[in-house]
Amino acid sequence: MAGVDTSYDPAQLRTFLAVAQTLSFTQAARRLGIRQSTVSQHVRRLEEAAGRQLFARDTHRVDLTEDGEAMLGFARTILRAHERAAAFFAGTRLDPERPVPLIVFPPPGITRARALEVLEEHGRAWRIACTSTSLSALVAAARAGLGVMVHSRGLIPPGLVPVPARAGLPEPGGVDFVLLHGDRRGAAQEAADALAAAILAGGDRLHRGGGG
């Protein structure tokens, strides 16, 4: 039995994205540094693999078809996954000859300070690749492959993985937090005590689970 080949070559997907962004085979070839005939070949093979026409083109213009619009999202997702897998199994996203790209909170963030301190202690050059007060924005930047971030081992967000030890980055170590709450009366004191107990219990679970 035979069916449609649904494997998608990353090189063909990158070419597809370049054409989709420029709406020009000529400009896509220039952007990618390849021949226009190679661009045409990549697009043709991707269309054959998908079994759909991705571009409507004539001698004057190039436009995405509805299937081409759908392929945009799939292509970006596949390439992101491919890049994450390549980086993971290669041992790093990181070039040992270049400064470590950091994704950090603005000062005086604790994880920021710890990251800079430990890298400088080990003589490792660094640069700030992204900074934001929003944890969601930092996580999105890490998922996009812009750099690495210091994060609790016990609370690593979905879509991110620990940097392997073979990447050669120094361990940032642990961070101690001190919980202070004043004396209150009645229900307010009871609520404060309950909150403190919950926070301490959570911290103990993280500690026993390897969180830092």
Backbone bond lengths (Angstrom), bond angles and torsions (degrees), N, CA, C in turn:
res aa  C-N    CA-C-N  psi(-1)  N-CA   C-N-CA  omega(-1)  CA-C   N-CA-C  phi
1 M - - - 1.459 - - 1.520 109.78 -
2 A 1.303 117.26 150.65 1.457 121.72 -178.92 1.513 109.29 -135.05
3 G 1.300 115.49 152.76 1.464 120.44 178.69 1.509 110.07 -145.61
4 V 1.323 116.11 -173.56 1.462 121.57 179.57 1.521 110.05 -73.59
5 D 1.332 116.55 135.84 1.461 121.20 176.71 1.527 107.84 -76.16
6 T 1.334 116.57 111.32 1.460 120.33 -176.93 1.529 112.42 -104.70
7 S 1.345 117.19 20.71 1.461 119.76 174.07 1.519 108.15 -85.82
8 Y 1.332 115.57 137.32 1.459 120.13 -175.22 1.522 110.03 -119.15
9 D 1.315 114.93 120.60 1.461 122.31 -178.63 1.533 109.13 -73.72
10 P 1.364 118.05 127.44 1.466 119.95 179.74 1.523 113.07 -56.91
11 A 1.330 118.00 -36.02 1.467 120.15 179.47 1.525 110.38 -64.03
12 Q 1.327 116.24 -39.96 1.461 120.04 178.19 1.524 110.94 -67.44
13 L 1.334 116.58 -37.43 1.467 120.06 178.90 1.526 110.94 -66.86
14 R 1.334 117.80 -39.50 1.472 120.20 177.63 1.524 110.75 -64.14
15 T 1.327 115.97 -40.01 1.468 119.63 177.31 1.521 110.50 -64.85
16 F 1.328 116.30 -42.66 1.472 120.74 177.37 1.526 110.68 -57.06
17 L 1.330 117.34 -46.22 1.466 120.64 -179.55 1.524 111.15 -63.16
18 A 1.322 117.61 -38.99 1.471 120.49 179.48 1.526 110.52 -64.29
19 V 1.314 117.23 -41.21 1.465 120.32 178.00 1.532 109.87 -67.91
20 A 1.318 116.99 -41.72 1.469 120.81 -179.78 1.517 111.19 -62.54
21 Q 1.326 117.18 -35.44 1.466 121.12 -178.62 1.520 112.59 -77.48
22 T 1.325 117.02 -34.56 1.478 120.74 -177.13 1.520 112.92 -98.38
23 L 1.360 116.22 -19.43 1.472 122.36 -173.78 1.530 110.30 51.93
24 S 1.332 114.01 39.93 1.461 120.57 179.50 1.521 109.18 -156.45
25 F 1.329 116.53 124.80 1.462 119.77 176.86 1.526 109.95 -67.66
26 T 1.333 116.57 -35.74 1.465 120.63 -179.45 1.521 111.14 -65.78
27 Q 1.345 117.12 -48.06 1.465 120.33 -179.96 1.522 111.63 -66.77
28 A 1.326 116.74 -35.87 1.459 119.91 177.64 1.525 110.22 -63.06
29 A 1.331 116.63 -40.73 1.465 120.42 178.66 1.527 110.65 -62.47
30 R 1.327 116.91 -41.33 1.462 120.63 178.85 1.530 110.96 -65.46
31 R 1.320 116.20 -43.34 1.460 120.09 -178.69 1.528 111.08 -62.54
32 L 1.330 116.53 -39.56 1.452 120.90 -176.17 1.523 113.32 -88.14
33 G 1.332 116.39 -12.99 1.462 120.04 -179.26 1.524 113.03 72.68
34 I 1.345 116.28 32.85 1.461 120.93 178.29 1.523 108.88 -127.01
35 R 1.343 116.19 171.69 1.463 119.61 -179.64 1.529 111.05 -77.21
36 Q 1.329 115.07 153.92 1.465 119.38 -179.75 1.528 110.64 -63.74
37 S 1.330 116.23 -33.03 1.465 118.97 178.47 1.525 111.22 -64.40
38 T 1.343 116.68 -32.63 1.459 120.80 177.30 1.522 110.49 -69.38
39 V 1.338 116.22 -39.31 1.462 120.35 176.24 1.523 110.02 -59.46
40 S 1.326 116.50 -47.42 1.464 120.87 179.89 1.530 111.09 -61.25
41 Q 1.327 115.07 -39.94 1.463 119.45 179.91 1.519 111.37 -65.56
42 H 1.345 117.44 -43.00 1.460 121.20 179.27 1.526 111.01 -61.96
43 V 1.325 116.14 -45.28 1.467 120.03 -179.19 1.525 110.23 -64.40
44 R 1.325 116.87 -42.30 1.471 120.15 -179.76 1.527 111.16 -62.27
45 R 1.337 116.41 -43.58 1.463 119.47 -179.17 1.528 111.57 -68.48
46 L 1.326 116.65 -34.81 1.469 119.30 177.44 1.520 110.40 -67.88
47 E 1.317 116.89 -39.65 1.466 120.55 177.21 1.528 110.43 -64.59
48 E 1.332 116.53 -36.71 1.466 119.57 177.80 1.523 110.47 -67.05
49 A 1.330 116.54 -40.15 1.463 120.40 179.75 1.530 110.91 -66.01
50 A 1.331 116.01 -39.22 1.463 120.82 -179.95 1.525 112.24 -78.59
51 G 1.322 115.90 -23.39 1.455 119.53 -175.92 1.512 112.80 71.51
52 R 1.341 116.39 20.40 1.474 122.31 -178.12 1.523 109.98 -138.77
53 Q 1.327 115.86 154.34 1.459 120.50 173.01 1.520 108.74 -84.18
54 L 1.326 116.67 124.36 1.457 121.22 -175.69 1.529 112.94 -97.03
55 F 1.325 117.29 -24.91 1.464 121.68 179.08 1.525 109.62 -128.86
56 A 1.326 115.32 140.52 1.461 121.68 169.03 1.522 105.57 -100.43
57 R 1.307 117.69 116.81 1.461 120.04 -173.54 1.521 111.01 -137.59
58 D 1.329 113.61 147.09 1.460 121.27 171.80 1.520 107.03 -138.64
59 T 1.311 117.75 -162.40 1.470 120.15 -175.87 1.526 112.47 -73.91
60 H 1.332 117.60 -11.95 1.467 120.10 -174.62 1.529 114.57 -111.57
61 R 1.332 118.08 -29.51 1.457 118.29 -174.96 1.527 112.10 -152.78
62 V 1.325 114.16 162.52 1.462 122.36 178.15 1.520 107.46 -127.80
63 D 1.323 117.74 130.27 1.459 122.34 178.70 1.526 109.39 -134.17
64 L 1.325 115.64 149.46 1.456 120.68 174.01 1.520 109.93 -74.74
65 T 1.321 116.57 138.33 1.457 120.93 170.81 1.535 107.93 -82.54
66 E 1.318 117.27 176.23 1.464 119.89 175.83 1.530 110.96 -60.96
67 D 1.326 116.15 -38.81 1.462 119.70 177.18 1.529 110.72 -67.74
68 G 1.336 115.84 -33.28 1.459 119.33 176.41 1.520 111.74 -65.78
69 E 1.327 116.17 -39.46 1.465 120.31 176.50 1.525 110.38 -61.28
70 A 1.337 116.26 -41.44 1.462 120.16 178.54 1.523 110.87 -65.47
71 M 1.328 116.63 -38.72 1.458 120.36 -178.96 1.525 111.73 -65.74
72 L 1.331 118.53 -25.83 1.466 120.83 178.91 1.523 111.48 -54.63
73 G 1.326 115.65 -51.75 1.459 119.72 -179.18 1.519 112.30 -64.02
74 F 1.343 116.00 -42.58 1.465 119.32 179.65 1.527 111.10 -64.16
75 A 1.335 116.23 -41.33 1.471 119.98 -178.06 1.516 111.08 -62.44
76 R 1.338 116.84 -43.96 1.465 120.05 179.69 1.533 110.90 -64.13
77 T 1.332 116.23 -41.85 1.462 120.09 179.99 1.526 111.32 -64.62
78 I 1.327 116.75 -45.22 1.471 121.37 -179.52 1.515 110.98 -63.31
79 L 1.328 116.97 -43.02 1.469 120.10 -178.89 1.515 111.45 -67.76
80 R 1.340 117.89 -38.92 1.467 119.99 177.09 1.528 110.51 -62.17
81 A 1.343 116.12 -44.40 1.462 119.67 179.15 1.525 110.89 -64.57
82 H 1.321 116.52 -40.54 1.462 121.06 179.07 1.521 110.88 -62.36
83 E 1.327 116.64 -42.86 1.460 120.39 -179.19 1.520 111.67 -68.14
84 R 1.352 116.72 -38.23 1.462 119.84 177.80 1.523 110.94 -65.26
85 A 1.343 115.70 -42.58 1.466 119.39 179.43 1.521 111.09 -64.72
86 A 1.334 116.25 -43.42 1.463 119.87 179.75 1.513 111.01 -62.13
87 A 1.337 115.78 -42.12 1.461 119.71 -179.91 1.515 111.47 -66.35
88 F 1.353 116.59 -40.24 1.459 120.46 -177.74 1.524 111.08 -65.60
89 F 1.340 117.12 -48.63 1.456 119.44 -174.73 1.524 112.56 -80.18
90 A 1.331 116.43 -16.00 1.465 118.65 173.24 1.523 110.39 -79.79
91 G 1.334 116.02 -14.21 1.459 120.17 177.33 1.505 112.44 104.81
92 T 1.377 119.98 -14.66 1.443 122.94 -179.37 1.556 108.86 -172.36
93 R 1.358 114.83 160.22 1.481 130.40 160.56 1.510 110.14 -92.83
94 L 1.096 111.55 10.40 1.490 119.97 -162.61 1.522 110.24 -117.89
95 D 1.314 117.36 136.19 1.470 124.04 175.23 1.522 107.68 -96.99
96 P 1.348 118.16 118.06 1.473 120.23 -177.51 1.514 113.94 -62.02
97 E 1.333 116.30 -17.41 1.460 119.98 -179.72 1.528 112.47 -90.00
98 R 1.335 116.36 -4.46 1.466 120.18 -177.66 1.520 110.85 -118.25
99 P 1.342 116.77 159.38 1.475 119.43 177.17 1.528 111.17 -60.37
100 V 1.317 116.01 144.98 1.464 121.22 178.92 1.532 109.31 -69.00
101 P 1.335 118.78 123.32 1.468 120.65 178.20 1.526 110.48 -78.17
102 L 1.312 116.86 118.85 1.457 121.38 -174.87 1.526 111.66 -106.06
103 I 1.323 115.61 141.20 1.459 123.79 172.97 1.514 105.93 -112.68
104 V 1.328 117.11 113.18 1.466 119.99 -167.96 1.527 112.20 -141.69
105 F 1.330 114.09 160.17 1.459 120.70 169.28 1.530 108.62 -73.84
106 P 1.335 117.90 158.07 1.471 120.10 173.81 1.525 110.01 -65.71
107 P 1.333 118.05 160.55 1.463 119.55 175.22 1.529 109.40 -64.31
108 P 1.324 118.16 147.11 1.471 127.58 9.12 1.523 113.16 -99.68
109 G 1.322 118.90 49.29 1.451 121.28 -177.84 1.521 112.38 -55.96
110 I 1.332 116.36 137.28 1.466 120.80 -177.51 1.519 111.36 -66.46
111 T 1.343 117.05 -46.60 1.466 119.07 -178.43 1.521 111.03 -67.00
112 R 1.339 117.19 -33.82 1.462 120.83 176.33 1.524 109.63 -61.74
113 A 1.332 116.18 -51.22 1.459 120.42 -178.02 1.515 111.26 -59.96
114 R 1.345 116.23 -41.10 1.461 119.66 -179.09 1.516 111.39 -67.06
115 A 1.337 117.82 -40.60 1.460 121.41 179.61 1.533 111.17 -61.74
116 L 1.329 116.17 -47.53 1.469 119.92 -179.35 1.530 111.12 -64.93
117 E 1.329 115.07 -39.92 1.465 119.58 -178.23 1.521 111.36 -62.99
118 V 1.336 117.29 -47.97 1.459 119.63 -175.01 1.528 111.52 -71.62
119 L 1.331 117.93 -33.66 1.461 120.26 177.64 1.530 110.72 -67.32
120 E 1.335 116.07 -41.50 1.456 119.22 178.84 1.527 111.37 -67.83
121 E 1.350 116.80 -35.59 1.458 120.27 177.35 1.527 111.77 -61.32
122 H 1.334 115.99 -32.67 1.456 120.77 -178.30 1.535 112.26 -97.59
123 G 1.319 116.44 8.46 1.460 119.89 177.27 1.512 114.41 66.98
124 R 1.325 116.78 28.16 1.468 120.93 -179.21 1.520 109.90 -99.79
125 A 1.326 116.33 122.96 1.468 120.71 179.38 1.525 109.68 -67.10
126 W 1.338 116.56 150.83 1.454 121.02 -179.22 1.520 109.65 -144.58
127 R 1.330 114.95 163.36 1.469 121.93 173.16 1.517 107.84 -146.70
128 I 1.318 116.29 151.95 1.467 121.18 177.99 1.532 107.80 -86.38
129 A 1.333 115.96 112.48 1.462 121.06 179.87 1.519 111.38 -87.60
130 C 1.337 116.53 -30.75 1.470 120.44 -179.07 1.516 108.52 -159.10
131 T 1.318 117.13 139.42 1.453 121.75 175.24 1.517 109.43 -137.54
132 S 1.318 116.26 140.09 1.460 120.70 -179.15 1.523 108.77 -162.35
133 T 1.324 116.27 152.20 1.462 120.75 174.42 1.522 111.20 -82.06
134 S 1.337 117.09 -8.83 1.462 122.32 -177.58 1.522 110.73 -97.58
135 L 1.336 116.83 122.37 1.459 120.59 176.54 1.525 110.46 -62.29
136 S 1.329 117.38 -38.51 1.471 120.42 179.46 1.516 111.45 -60.05
137 A 1.335 116.04 -40.22 1.468 120.01 179.04 1.526 111.03 -66.66
138 L 1.326 116.97 -39.39 1.461 120.50 178.93 1.525 110.86 -65.79
139 V 1.320 116.39 -42.06 1.462 120.32 178.55 1.521 110.37 -63.54
140 A 1.337 116.82 -41.82 1.463 120.55 178.46 1.527 110.87 -61.60
141 A 1.328 116.66 -39.71 1.464 120.69 178.32 1.523 110.99 -64.53
142 A 1.337 116.69 -39.95 1.469 120.50 178.42 1.523 110.62 -66.60
143 R 1.343 116.44 -40.69 1.473 119.76 178.44 1.524 111.25 -64.48
144 A 1.328 116.11 -30.94 1.465 120.30 179.25 1.518 112.12 -78.77
145 G 1.334 117.16 -4.49 1.456 120.05 177.52 1.509 115.18 82.34
146 L 1.345 116.78 21.24 1.463 119.29 -178.29 1.526 112.29 -75.58
147 G 1.327 117.58 -19.27 1.453 119.28 -179.03 1.509 110.99 170.11
148 V 1.338 115.61 -160.60 1.464 121.33 -179.54 1.518 109.12 -120.30
149 M 1.333 116.00 155.45 1.451 120.58 179.86 1.522 109.90 -134.56
150 V 1.325 116.30 150.58 1.453 121.52 175.06 1.523 107.61 -84.69
151 H 1.339 115.85 128.58 1.457 119.91 -176.58 1.518 109.19 -150.47
152 S 1.319 116.54 152.10 1.450 121.00 177.17 1.523 110.88 -59.45
153 R 1.331 117.10 131.64 1.461 120.68 179.82 1.527 112.03 -60.63
154 G 1.308 116.06 -33.73 1.458 119.46 -177.16 1.510 114.39 -78.48
155 L 1.332 118.01 -7.04 1.467 121.24 -175.51 1.521 112.79 -131.24
156 I 1.345 117.81 31.04 1.465 120.86 -178.73 1.528 109.54 -63.91
157 P 1.340 118.46 125.55 1.467 121.25 -177.18 1.526 112.03 -66.40
158 P 1.334 117.65 152.99 1.472 121.29 176.03 1.524 110.63 -56.69
159 G 1.316 115.63 141.74 1.459 120.16 179.44 1.512 113.75 92.95
160 L 1.348 117.10 -8.48 1.456 121.44 177.67 1.524 109.48 -117.30
161 V 1.318 115.80 153.51 1.462 121.00 178.96 1.522 108.93 -133.83
162 P 1.330 117.43 155.12 1.467 118.98 175.77 1.521 110.84 -62.48
163 V 1.311 116.62 143.13 1.460 120.32 175.32 1.525 107.45 -69.48
164 P 1.346 118.83 125.54 1.466 120.62 -177.68 1.523 111.71 -60.29
165 A 1.330 116.13 150.24 1.460 120.98 -179.98 1.521 111.61 -60.15
166 R 1.349 116.03 -30.14 1.463 119.20 -178.83 1.524 113.15 -68.36
167 A 1.346 116.60 -9.36 1.466 119.32 175.97 1.521 111.73 -70.60
168 G 1.331 116.46 -17.87 1.463 119.78 175.08 1.510 115.67 84.26
169 L 1.331 118.28 12.45 1.458 119.73 177.83 1.524 110.03 -82.32
170 P 1.327 118.76 140.76 1.464 120.63 178.32 1.519 110.85 -70.40
171 E 1.330 115.83 150.44 1.463 121.13 177.26 1.529 109.43 -71.58
172 P 1.329 117.92 130.52 1.473 119.50 179.53 1.517 113.24 -72.84
173 G 1.332 117.48 -16.13 1.457 120.03 179.90 1.518 111.80 80.18
174 G 1.328 115.38 -174.08 1.457 120.80 -178.05 1.510 112.57 -95.12
175 V 1.311 114.93 165.84 1.463 122.33 176.95 1.522 107.97 -128.11
176 D 1.327 116.81 129.30 1.463 121.46 178.67 1.520 110.23 -94.22
177 F 1.321 115.87 135.82 1.453 121.77 176.40 1.532 108.57 -116.49
178 V 1.310 116.80 138.60 1.455 122.63 178.75 1.524 108.59 -111.79
179 L 1.321 116.46 126.47 1.465 121.73 -179.09 1.526 108.89 -100.40
180 L 1.325 116.06 120.17 1.463 121.69 178.44 1.522 109.41 -118.14
181 H 1.314 117.30 132.27 1.457 119.34 171.81 1.526 108.09 -145.17
182 G 1.301 114.76 136.95 1.462 120.92 -173.56 1.522 113.28 -79.17
183 D 1.297 115.10 174.81 1.462 121.41 178.70 1.524 110.01 -82.88
184 R 1.318 115.17 128.88 1.461 120.74 176.25 1.518 108.54 -128.90
185 R 1.285 116.00 178.29 1.457 120.14 -179.02 1.527 110.86 -116.64
186 G 1.319 114.43 148.95 1.448 120.63 171.30 1.519 113.89 65.05
187 A 1.350 115.07 -138.80 1.459 122.00 -174.63 1.521 112.09 -62.35
188 A 1.339 116.59 -34.55 1.466 119.60 -179.73 1.523 110.69 -61.61
189 Q 1.333 117.02 -41.70 1.464 120.90 179.06 1.527 110.88 -66.74
190 E 1.325 116.39 -40.75 1.455 120.47 179.99 1.532 110.52 -63.46
191 A 1.327 116.09 -42.36 1.469 119.98 178.89 1.524 110.72 -64.70
192 A 1.340 117.32 -42.44 1.461 121.26 179.36 1.521 110.92 -63.38
193 D 1.328 117.04 -41.17 1.469 121.13 178.62 1.527 111.18 -64.25
194 A 1.333 116.18 -41.97 1.472 120.32 -179.45 1.525 110.75 -64.97
195 L 1.347 116.84 -41.78 1.452 120.84 178.66 1.527 110.62 -64.33
196 A 1.327 116.59 -43.68 1.466 120.48 179.37 1.525 110.91 -61.54
197 A 1.347 117.14 -42.40 1.459 120.94 179.70 1.520 111.44 -63.45
198 A 1.340 116.76 -39.91 1.462 120.71 179.66 1.518 111.08 -65.79
199 I 1.337 116.91 -42.11 1.458 120.94 179.67 1.523 110.76 -64.74
200 L 1.322 116.35 -44.29 1.462 120.63 179.85 1.524 111.44 -65.01
201 A 1.333 117.20 -38.74 1.461 120.56 178.91 1.529 110.53 -65.06
202 G 1.334 115.36 -41.89 1.467 119.24 177.29 1.505 111.72 -62.87
203 G 1.329 116.64 -41.36 1.458 120.60 178.81 1.514 111.42 -64.10
204 D 1.344 117.54 -36.93 1.457 120.97 178.13 1.518 111.07 -65.50
205 R 1.352 117.29 -39.93 1.457 119.63 178.77 1.511 110.73 -65.05
206 L 1.352 116.95 -40.09 1.452 120.32 178.08 1.513 111.00 -63.33
207 H 1.368 115.59 -41.73 1.454 120.05 -178.84 1.528 110.03 -62.79
208 R 1.351 117.27 -47.16 1.438 120.17 -178.69 1.516 112.14 -69.13
209 G 1.351 116.48 -24.04 1.457 120.00 -179.68 1.515 113.15 -89.70
210 G 1.295 118.16 2.29 1.462 119.88 177.04 1.503 113.38 96.38
211 G 1.345 119.20 10.29 1.456 120.30 -179.73 1.508 110.77 -75.33
212 G 1.353 116.69 151.58 1.444 119.15 179.16 1.489 111.03 -137.81
